[in-house]
Amino acid sequence: MPKPKPDEVIRHEIVFGSTERQIAKDLRSALVVNKVITPFTSLLSSTAGLLLVTGLGLAYLEQYLPPDWYHRTDEQLRDWFETENLAAAGVGSILGGLIGAMFGGFPGAGLGAVFGGVAGSATQEVAEEAQAGGVPAGFSYGSIGLLIGAARLLKNVADDLQNEN
């Protein structure tokens, strides 16, 4: 016996509250993050993938280092970067610019910044000579040490992975 055709259509609608919508958004975000991170974790779990990531990281860091960086000591690398000179020149330039602006407006600020930068750099050179004579260092080498340490660590990992294969 054939089924009779429906004479009316009833539509049911389910509406989420704010809590249910937030749970759905969190679930969607977790699924997206899982789909993005899973390939990276599988890449890093293999020796070849780890070597690739290490090599890319080292290639990025090496643009900031001298060509023979791996054979230099930490002191030679710090001297190559001359970060202390840049920091002292920057501080001197800012102070000179502010003082020059008070006395000579815009031209005075420019002249004061140049003079302050040169004076700051010269002061740091004198301080380096004093440090060589035994005076404690006044500047921190933290960021340069981290850069050099990361590059050396990546190079050692890359060398170890290449030696395994």
C-alpha positions in Angstrom: 0.0 0.0 0.0 1.5 3.4 -1.0 2.3 6.0 1.6 0.2 9.1 1.6 1.9 12.4 0.8 2.5 14.7 3.7 0.0 17.5 3.9 2.2 19.8 6.1 5.9 20.2 6.9 7.0 20.8 10.4 10.4 22.4 10.8 12.4 21.8 14.1 15.2 24.2 15.0 17.9 23.6 17.6 19.4 26.8 19.0 22.6 26.8 21.0 23.0 29.0 24.0 26.2 31.1 24.5 27.9 28.3 26.5 27.2 25.7 23.8 28.4 28.1 21.0 31.7 28.7 23.0 32.2 25.0 23.4 31.7 24.5 19.6 34.2 27.3 18.8 36.8 25.8 21.2 36.3 22.4 19.6 36.7 23.9 16.1 39.9 25.7 17.2 41.3 22.5 18.8 40.7 20.6 15.6 42.3 23.3 13.4 45.4 23.4 15.7 45.6 19.6 15.7 45.5 19.6 11.9 48.3 22.2 11.7 50.6 20.8 14.5 50.4 17.1 13.6 52.5 17.4 10.4 55.2 19.4 12.3 55.4 16.8 15.2 55.7 14.0 12.7 58.4 15.9 10.9 60.4 16.5 14.1 60.1 12.9 15.1 62.2 11.7 12.2 66.0 12.3 12.0 65.8 13.8 8.5 63.1 16.2 9.6 65.0 17.3 12.6 68.1 17.8 10.5 66.1 19.9 8.1 64.6 22.1 10.8 68.0 22.5 12.5 69.7 23.4 9.2 67.1 26.0 8.4 67.4 27.5 11.8 71.2 27.6 11.5 71.0 29.1 8.1 68.8 31.8 9.5 71.2 32.5 12.4 74.3 32.5 10.3 73.3 35.6 8.4 74.1 37.5 11.6 77.4 35.8 12.3 80.8 36.2 10.7 81.8 33.5 8.1 84.2 31.7 10.6 82.0 32.1 13.6 82.2 28.5 14.7 86.0 28.7 15.2 86.0 32.0 17.1 85.8 32.4 20.9 82.9 34.1 22.6 85.1 37.1 23.3 86.0 37.4 19.6 82.4 37.1 18.6 81.3 39.8 21.1 84.0 42.1 19.7 82.8 41.4 16.2 79.3 42.4 17.1 80.4 45.5 19.0 77.1 45.6 20.7 78.4 47.6 23.6 79.6 50.3 21.2 76.1 50.4 19.5 74.3 50.6 22.8 76.6 53.3 24.2 76.3 55.3 20.9 72.6 55.0 21.0 72.3 56.2 24.5 74.7 59.0 23.8 72.9 60.0 20.7 69.5 60.2 22.5 71.0 62.2 25.4 72.9 64.5 23.0 69.8 65.0 20.9 67.7 66.0 23.9 70.3 68.4 25.2 70.8 69.8 21.7 67.1 70.3 21.2 66.9 72.4 24.4 69.5 74.8 23.3 69.3 74.8 19.5 65.9 73.5 18.4 65.8 71.0 15.5 69.3 71.7 14.2 70.7 71.5 17.7 69.0 68.2 18.3 70.7 66.7 15.1 74.1 68.1 16.0 73.7 67.0 19.6 72.7 63.5 18.5 75.8 63.1 16.3 78.1 64.4 19.0 76.4 62.2 21.7 76.7 59.1 19.5 80.4 59.7 18.8 81.0 60.4 22.5 79.1 57.4 23.7 81.0 55.1 21.3 84.4 56.6 22.4 83.4 56.2 26.0 82.7 52.5 25.4 86.0 52.0 23.8 87.7 53.5 26.8 85.6 51.3 29.0 86.7 48.2 27.0 90.3 49.1 27.6 89.6 49.4 31.3 87.8 46.0 31.3 90.9 44.5 29.6 92.9 46.0 32.6 90.7 44.1 35.1 87.7 46.5 35.6 84.4 44.5 35.7 82.2 44.7 32.6 79.5 47.3 32.7 77.3 45.9 29.9 75.5 42.6 29.6 76.3 40.2 26.7 73.0 38.3 27.2 71.3 38.6 23.8 74.6 38.1 21.8 75.4 35.1 24.0 71.9 33.6 23.3 72.4 34.1 19.6 75.8 32.5 19.6 74.7 29.7 21.9 71.7 28.9 19.8 73.8 28.8 16.6 76.4 26.5 18.2 73.7 24.2 19.6 72.0 23.9 16.2 75.4 23.3 14.5 76.2 20.6 17.0 72.8 18.9 16.5 73.2 19.1 12.7 76.7 17.6 13.0 75.5 14.8 15.3 72.5 14.0 13.0 74.8 13.9 9.9 77.2 11.6 11.7 74.4 9.1 12.6 73.5 8.6 9.0 
